[in-house]
Amino acid sequence: MSSVKNKVHKKSAEKNLPAAPQAAAPANVATLPGVSIVLPMYNAQRYIKTCVQSVLNQTFGNFELICVDDCSTDDTLKIVLEMAQQDRRIKIVRHAKNSGAAAEPRNTGIRMSRGKYIAFLDADDMYTPTALAELVTVAEKFKADVVHTEQVLFPENQTIDVTPETKFTTFSKEKGGFCKEAFLETANLAERVQMFYKGRFFGWVHNKLYRRDFLMEKNIHFAKLLTSEDIVFYFQVLCTAPRIVRVPNIVYIYRHNPDSITRKMVSIEDSLHALTHLMIEGSKVLDDFMNGIEFFVKNPSYRQLPIDYIIQQHLVWTQRFYDKYTPAQLDAVVRKELKKYCGDFTPFFAYIYGAIHSYRQRLIKYDKEIKELRAKVQ
C-alpha cells in the first residue's frame, strides 16, 4: 500500500461521503451529457445503493449513469430501478444472458454512451463528491484523450459499508514516484510501452476518464477475457491515445469485495483455468492489436513486453495455489486444463508449467536465503 497520501482530498472525502439517498435534480433530456458513467452490475445489492448515490451526489451534474445489469439474481436491479424513478440521469439496460465477467457489460455501456467523456465505475466502489468535476476540469484544460489518476482511496479496515467516519489510506499498484501536479505524458510510444511493462501505467480502468470520440475512432473495447481484460484494454489506450494527462487527484474509493470474480477463484482449477485462458486468448488479442500498429511491426522486441507483464501479474496471484501441490499432482491438473487447448502438445506445455513453478520456487528460496544472510551480516 502506498505511503503517499493526499491529506486534503482524503479529509474532504471523509466529510462528504453520501450518508443517505436523496433525489438529484434531473438533467435536461435535450442536453447531451458531459460524462457517461458505465456501471456493470451483478448481484451487488449490498453495495449498489451507496455506489449509485455517490454518482448522484456529484458536484458535476451533467452526466448519465448507464447501469448494465448482467442478469443479477438478487435485488440489485430492483434497487437501481427505484432510484431511477427519482432521477432521469440513470439509464438501465439488462443483458438477456449472464456474460460471466465485466467486459461485455462495459462494452454495452460504451455503445449506449452519449457523453463527451466516459468513466467506468464498479458496483462495489464509489466516487468522492468532486470526482467528475476534477477530472473534467483537467480534461478540458489539457484537451486530453485520457486523464490518468495514480491512486485510489482505500478504507483502512477494509470495510464494505463506507460511512462519513471511515478513515482512508491511499492505494496504488503503480511503481515509481507519484506526480504532484497534472502534466501531459510523453507521446513516445517506446517510452509508454516500457513504462507499462515496469508498472508505471497500471491498467485499472475505473480511476480514469476517457474522451468518448477517441475510443470510438480507435475502436477500443473490452476483450472477452476471464481476467485482466481491463489491463489489456488500457494497454490499447496507451498505444493509441495522443494526449494522456497524469494527475495526482485521488477521486475513487475502492472497496474490498470478497465476492468479486477474482477472489472467488479459490481452487487451483479455477486459477489455472483463468491463467490459461489469459495466456492463450489474451495474448491473441494483444498480438492482433500490435499487428495493426506500425511501431510494433518495426520494433518486434517490444511485442513481448505487454504479454509478459500481464501474464506475470497473474502468475504471482496464482502462485498461492501451486504451493499446495506436489509436482505430480500439479502435472495432472495442468494436463486436464490444457487438453482442450493444446491437443497432442499437452505434455510439453504441462512440462513448461511445471518448470515455471519449480523455477519460481527456487527464486523464492534463494531470495529468502539472501535476506537471512544480509540480516546476519548487518
LINZICOR-V966800 format. One record per pair of residues at least 6 apart in sequence whose C-alpha atoms are under 8 Angstrom apart, sorted by sequence separation. I is the first residue (numbers start at 1). J is the second residue. D is the distance in whole Angstrom. If there is no record, write none. Layout:
i=I j=J d=D
i=I j=J d=D
This chain:
i=84 j=90 d=5
i=99 j=105 d=8
i=138 j=144 d=8
i=139 j=145 d=7
i=186 j=192 d=7
i=195 j=201 d=6
i=196 j=202 d=7
i=215 j=221 d=8
i=223 j=229 d=6
i=238 j=244 d=8
i=258 j=264 d=7
i=265 j=271 d=6
i=290 j=296 d=6
i=291 j=297 d=6
i=296 j=302 d=6
i=83 j=90 d=8
i=84 j=91 d=7
i=139 j=146 d=7
i=155 j=162 d=7
i=222 j=229 d=6
i=290 j=297 d=7
i=296 j=303 d=6
i=339 j=346 d=6
i=342 j=349 d=8
i=69 j=77 d=7
i=110 j=118 d=8
i=139 j=147 d=6
i=222 j=230 d=7
i=322 j=330 d=7
i=338 j=346 d=6
i=138 j=147 d=7
i=223 j=232 d=8
i=55 j=65 d=8
i=95 j=105 d=8
i=156 j=166 d=8
i=222 j=232 d=8
i=223 j=233 d=7
i=81 j=92 d=8
i=155 j=166 d=7
i=156 j=167 d=6
i=222 j=233 d=6
i=335 j=346 d=6
i=338 j=349 d=8
i=135 j=147 d=7
i=155 j=167 d=6
i=156 j=168 d=5
i=221 j=233 d=7
i=335 j=347 d=7
i=338 j=350 d=7
i=155 j=168 d=5
i=156 j=169 d=6
i=220 j=233 d=7
i=290 j=303 d=7
i=106 j=120 d=8
i=154 j=168 d=5
i=155 j=169 d=6
i=153 j=168 d=6
i=154 j=169 d=5
i=335 j=350 d=6
i=153 j=169 d=6
i=154 j=170 d=6
i=220 j=236 d=7
i=287 j=303 d=8
i=334 j=350 d=6
i=153 j=170 d=5
i=154 j=171 d=6
i=220 j=237 d=7
i=152 j=170 d=6
i=153 j=171 d=6
i=151 j=170 d=6
i=152 j=171 d=5
i=331 j=350 d=6
i=334 j=353 d=7
i=151 j=171 d=6
i=152 j=172 d=6
i=286 j=306 d=8
i=331 j=351 d=7
i=151 j=172 d=5
i=286 j=307 d=7
i=150 j=172 d=7
i=151 j=173 d=8
i=215 j=237 d=8
i=218 j=240 d=7
i=67 j=90 d=7
i=69 j=92 d=8
i=71 j=94 d=7
i=175 j=198 d=7
i=331 j=354 d=7
i=65 j=89 d=6
i=66 j=90 d=6
i=67 j=91 d=6
i=68 j=92 d=6
i=69 j=93 d=6
i=70 j=94 d=6
i=71 j=95 d=6
i=150 j=174 d=7
i=175 j=199 d=5
i=176 j=200 d=6
i=283 j=307 d=6
i=330 j=354 d=7
i=64 j=89 d=5
i=65 j=90 d=5
i=66 j=91 d=5
i=67 j=92 d=5
i=68 j=93 d=5
i=69 j=94 d=5
i=70 j=95 d=5
i=71 j=96 d=7
i=174 j=199 d=5
i=175 j=200 d=5
i=205 j=230 d=6
i=282 j=307 d=8
i=37 j=63 d=7
i=39 j=65 d=7
i=41 j=67 d=7
i=63 j=89 d=7
i=64 j=90 d=6
i=65 j=91 d=6
i=66 j=92 d=6
i=67 j=93 d=6
i=68 j=94 d=6
i=69 j=95 d=6
i=70 j=96 d=8
i=71 j=97 d=6
i=173 j=199 d=8
i=174 j=200 d=5
i=204 j=230 d=6
i=205 j=231 d=8
i=35 j=62 d=7
i=36 j=63 d=6
i=37 j=64 d=6
i=38 j=65 d=6
i=39 j=66 d=6
i=40 j=67 d=6
i=41 j=68 d=6
i=42 j=69 d=6
i=64 j=91 d=7
i=66 j=93 d=8
i=68 j=95 d=7
i=70 j=97 d=7
i=71 j=98 d=5
i=174 j=201 d=6
i=203 j=230 d=6
i=204 j=231 d=6
i=214 j=241 d=7
i=327 j=354 d=7
i=21 j=49 d=8
i=34 j=62 d=5
i=35 j=63 d=5
i=36 j=64 d=5
i=37 j=65 d=5
i=38 j=66 d=5
i=39 j=67 d=5
i=40 j=68 d=5
i=41 j=69 d=5
i=42 j=70 d=5
i=44 j=72 d=8
i=48 j=76 d=7
i=52 j=80 d=8
i=70 j=98 d=5
i=150 j=178 d=7
i=174 j=202 d=6
i=203 j=231 d=4
i=21 j=50 d=8
i=33 j=62 d=5
i=34 j=63 d=6
i=35 j=64 d=6
i=36 j=65 d=6
i=37 j=66 d=6
i=38 j=67 d=6
i=39 j=68 d=6
i=40 j=69 d=6
i=41 j=70 d=6
i=42 j=71 d=7
i=43 j=72 d=5
i=45 j=74 d=7
i=70 j=99 d=7
i=173 j=202 d=6
i=202 j=231 d=7
i=203 j=232 d=7
i=205 j=234 d=7
i=20 j=50 d=8
i=33 j=63 d=5
i=36 j=66 d=7
i=38 j=68 d=8
i=40 j=70 d=7
i=42 j=72 d=5
i=43 j=73 d=6
i=44 j=74 d=8
i=45 j=75 d=6
i=49 j=79 d=7
i=203 j=233 d=8
i=204 j=234 d=7
i=22 j=53 d=8
i=33 j=64 d=6
i=41 j=72 d=7
i=42 j=73 d=8
i=43 j=74 d=5
i=45 j=76 d=4
i=48 j=79 d=8
i=49 j=80 d=7
i=203 j=234 d=5
i=18 j=50 d=7
i=21 j=53 d=6
i=24 j=56 d=6
i=43 j=75 d=7
i=44 j=76 d=6
i=48 j=80 d=8
i=203 j=235 d=7
i=279 j=311 d=6
i=20 j=53 d=8
i=23 j=56 d=8
i=24 j=57 d=7
i=43 j=76 d=6
i=278 j=311 d=7
i=27 j=61 d=7
i=42 j=76 d=7
i=45 j=79 d=7
i=18 j=53 d=7
i=27 j=62 d=7
i=41 j=76 d=7
i=70 j=105 d=7
i=227 j=262 d=7
i=322 j=357 d=7
i=18 j=54 d=6
i=27 j=63 d=8
i=69 j=105 d=7
i=124 j=160 d=8
i=275 j=311 d=8
i=17 j=54 d=7
i=68 j=105 d=6
i=68 j=106 d=8
i=319 j=357 d=8
i=18 j=57 d=7
i=196 j=235 d=8
i=275 j=314 d=7
i=68 j=108 d=7
i=275 j=315 d=7
i=68 j=109 d=7
i=67 j=109 d=8
i=142 j=184 d=8
i=66 j=109 d=6
i=275 j=318 d=8
i=138 j=182 d=8
i=207 j=251 d=7
i=193 j=238 d=8
i=207 j=252 d=6
i=66 j=112 d=8
i=192 j=238 d=7
i=193 j=239 d=8
i=206 j=252 d=8
i=272 j=318 d=7
i=66 j=113 d=7
i=192 j=239 d=8
i=227 j=274 d=7
i=271 j=318 d=6
i=226 j=274 d=6
i=189 j=239 d=6
i=228 j=278 d=8
i=232 j=282 d=8
i=268 j=318 d=8
i=271 j=321 d=8
i=64 j=115 d=7
i=226 j=277 d=7
i=227 j=278 d=7
i=63 j=115 d=7
i=225 j=277 d=7
i=226 j=278 d=7
i=225 j=278 d=7
i=229 j=282 d=8
i=236 j=289 d=8
i=268 j=321 d=5
i=232 j=286 d=7
i=267 j=321 d=7
i=268 j=322 d=7
i=152 j=207 d=7
i=187 j=242 d=6
i=151 j=207 d=8
i=187 j=243 d=7
i=225 j=281 d=7
i=150 j=207 d=8
i=225 j=282 d=7
i=149 j=207 d=6
i=185 j=243 d=7
i=186 j=244 d=8
i=148 j=207 d=7
i=149 j=208 d=6
i=184 j=243 d=7
i=185 j=244 d=5
i=223 j=282 d=8
i=148 j=208 d=5
i=184 j=244 d=6
i=185 j=245 d=6
i=26 j=87 d=6
i=27 j=88 d=7
i=147 j=208 d=6
i=148 j=209 d=7
i=184 j=245 d=5
i=185 j=246 d=6
i=276 j=337 d=8
i=24 j=86 d=8
i=25 j=87 d=7
i=26 j=88 d=6
i=27 j=89 d=6
i=40 j=102 d=6
i=146 j=208 d=7
i=147 j=209 d=5
i=183 j=245 d=6
i=184 j=246 d=6
i=223 j=285 d=7
i=272 j=334 d=7
i=276 j=338 d=8
i=23 j=86 d=6
i=24 j=87 d=6
i=26 j=89 d=6
i=146 j=209 d=6
i=147 j=210 d=7
i=182 j=245 d=7
i=183 j=246 d=6
i=23 j=87 d=6
i=41 j=105 d=8
i=146 j=210 d=5
i=182 j=246 d=6
i=183 j=247 d=7
i=269 j=333 d=7
i=273 j=337 d=6
i=40 j=105 d=5
i=145 j=210 d=6
i=146 j=211 d=6
i=182 j=247 d=4
i=272 j=337 d=7
i=39 j=105 d=8
i=40 j=106 d=6
i=145 j=211 d=5
i=181 j=247 d=6
i=182 j=248 d=7
i=39 j=106 d=7
i=144 j=211 d=7
i=179 j=246 d=7
i=180 j=247 d=8
i=181 j=248 d=6
i=38 j=106 d=6
i=179 j=247 d=7
i=180 j=248 d=6
i=269 j=337 d=8
i=145 j=214 d=6
i=179 j=248 d=6
i=39 j=109 d=8
i=58 j=128 d=8
i=59 j=129 d=6
i=60 j=130 d=7
i=178 j=248 d=7
i=38 j=109 d=5
i=55 j=126 d=8
i=58 j=129 d=5
i=59 j=130 d=6
i=235 j=306 d=8
i=38 j=110 d=7
i=51 j=123 d=6
i=54 j=126 d=6
i=55 j=127 d=7
i=57 j=129 d=6
i=58 j=130 d=6
i=60 j=132 d=6
i=51 j=124 d=7
i=54 j=127 d=6
i=58 j=131 d=7
i=59 j=132 d=8
i=60 j=133 d=5
i=136 j=209 d=8
i=51 j=125 d=6
i=52 j=126 d=8
i=54 j=128 d=7
i=55 j=129 d=8
i=58 j=132 d=7
i=59 j=133 d=7
i=135 j=209 d=7
i=38 j=113 d=8
i=48 j=123 d=6
i=51 j=126 d=5
i=54 j=129 d=7
i=58 j=133 d=8
i=47 j=123 d=7
i=48 j=124 d=7
i=50 j=126 d=7
i=51 j=127 d=8
i=36 j=113 d=6
i=47 j=124 d=5
i=36 j=114 d=7
i=47 j=125 d=8
i=232 j=310 d=8
i=35 j=114 d=8
i=36 j=115 d=5
i=44 j=123 d=6
i=231 j=310 d=7
i=35 j=115 d=5
i=36 j=116 d=8
i=38 j=118 d=7
i=44 j=124 d=7
i=33 j=114 d=7
i=34 j=115 d=5
i=35 j=116 d=6
i=36 j=117 d=6
i=37 j=118 d=6
i=38 j=119 d=6
i=39 j=120 d=6
i=40 j=121 d=8
i=41 j=122 d=8
i=42 j=123 d=8
i=32 j=114 d=6
i=33 j=115 d=5
i=34 j=116 d=5
i=35 j=117 d=5
i=36 j=118 d=5
i=37 j=119 d=5
i=38 j=120 d=5
i=39 j=121 d=5
i=40 j=122 d=6
i=41 j=123 d=6
i=228 j=310 d=7
i=32 j=115 d=6
i=33 j=116 d=7
i=34 j=117 d=6
i=35 j=118 d=6
i=36 j=119 d=6
i=37 j=120 d=6
i=38 j=121 d=6
i=39 j=122 d=6
i=40 j=123 d=6
i=35 j=119 d=7
i=37 j=121 d=7
i=39 j=123 d=6
i=122 j=206 d=7
i=120 j=205 d=6
i=121 j=206 d=5
i=120 j=206 d=5
i=119 j=206 d=7
i=120 j=207 d=8
i=119 j=207 d=8
i=120 j=208 d=8
i=119 j=208 d=7
i=120 j=209 d=8
i=119 j=209 d=5
i=118 j=209 d=6
i=119 j=210 d=6
i=117 j=209 d=7
i=118 j=210 d=5
i=117 j=210 d=5
i=118 j=211 d=6
i=117 j=211 d=4
i=118 j=212 d=6
i=116 j=211 d=6
i=117 j=212 d=5
i=146 j=241 d=7
i=160 j=255 d=6
i=116 j=212 d=6
i=145 j=241 d=6
i=148 j=244 d=7
i=150 j=246 d=8
i=159 j=255 d=7
i=160 j=256 d=6
i=35 j=132 d=8
i=115 j=212 d=7
i=116 j=213 d=7
i=145 j=242 d=7
i=146 j=243 d=7
i=147 j=244 d=6
i=148 j=245 d=6
i=149 j=246 d=6
i=150 j=247 d=7
i=151 j=248 d=8
i=153 j=250 d=7
i=158 j=255 d=7
i=159 j=256 d=7
i=160 j=257 d=7
i=145 j=243 d=5
i=146 j=244 d=5
i=147 j=245 d=5
i=148 j=246 d=5
i=149 j=247 d=5
i=150 j=248 d=6
i=151 j=249 d=8
i=152 j=250 d=6
i=153 j=251 d=7
i=155 j=253 d=8
i=158 j=256 d=6
i=144 j=243 d=5
i=145 j=244 d=6
i=146 j=245 d=6
i=147 j=246 d=6
i=148 j=247 d=6
i=149 j=248 d=6
i=150 j=249 d=8
i=151 j=250 d=6
i=152 j=251 d=7
i=153 j=252 d=6
i=154 j=253 d=6
i=155 j=254 d=8
i=143 j=243 d=8
i=144 j=244 d=6
i=147 j=247 d=7
i=149 j=249 d=6
i=150 j=250 d=8
i=152 j=252 d=5
i=153 j=253 d=5
i=154 j=254 d=5
i=155 j=255 d=7
i=144 j=245 d=6
i=149 j=250 d=7
i=152 j=253 d=6
i=153 j=254 d=6
i=154 j=255 d=7
i=152 j=254 d=6
i=142 j=245 d=7
i=139 j=245 d=8
i=189 j=295 d=8
i=138 j=245 d=8
i=197 j=305 d=6
i=193 j=302 d=7
i=197 j=306 d=6
i=196 j=306 d=7
i=17 j=128 d=7
i=194 j=305 d=8
i=16 j=128 d=8
i=17 j=129 d=7
i=190 j=302 d=8
i=193 j=305 d=7
i=197 j=309 d=6
i=16 j=129 d=7
i=47 j=160 d=8
i=193 j=306 d=7
i=47 j=161 d=8
i=107 j=221 d=6
i=13 j=128 d=6
i=107 j=222 d=6
i=134 j=249 d=8
i=13 j=129 d=7
i=106 j=222 d=7
i=104 j=222 d=7
i=103 j=222 d=5
i=103 j=223 d=6
i=104 j=224 d=7
i=131 j=251 d=5
i=103 j=224 d=6
i=130 j=251 d=7
i=131 j=252 d=7
i=103 j=225 d=7
i=101 j=224 d=8
i=128 j=251 d=5
i=101 j=225 d=8
i=127 j=251 d=6
i=128 j=252 d=6
i=101 j=226 d=6
i=127 j=252 d=5
i=128 j=253 d=7
i=100 j=226 d=8
i=101 j=227 d=8
i=103 j=229 d=7
i=126 j=252 d=6
i=127 j=253 d=6
i=125 j=252 d=8
i=126 j=253 d=5
i=125 j=253 d=6
i=126 j=254 d=7
i=125 j=254 d=5
i=126 j=255 d=8
i=124 j=254 d=8
i=125 j=255 d=5
i=124 j=255 d=6
i=124 j=256 d=8
i=124 j=257 d=7
i=10 j=153 d=8
i=19 j=163 d=7
i=18 j=163 d=8
i=19 j=164 d=7
i=17 j=163 d=7
i=18 j=164 d=7
i=17 j=164 d=5
i=16 j=164 d=7
i=14 j=163 d=8
i=15 j=164 d=6
i=14 j=164 d=5
i=15 j=165 d=8
i=13 j=164 d=8
i=14 j=165 d=6
i=14 j=166 d=6
i=14 j=167 d=7
i=14 j=168 d=8
i=10 j=168 d=7
i=10 j=169 d=8
i=101 j=261 d=8
i=5 j=169 d=7
i=6 j=170 d=8
i=5 j=170 d=6
i=4 j=170 d=7
i=3 j=170 d=7
i=2 j=170 d=6
i=1 j=170 d=7
i=2 j=171 d=5
i=1 j=171 d=5
i=2 j=172 d=6
i=1 j=172 d=6
i=1 j=173 d=8
i=4 j=178 d=8
i=9 j=249 d=8
i=9 j=250 d=7
i=6 j=249 d=8
i=6 j=250 d=7
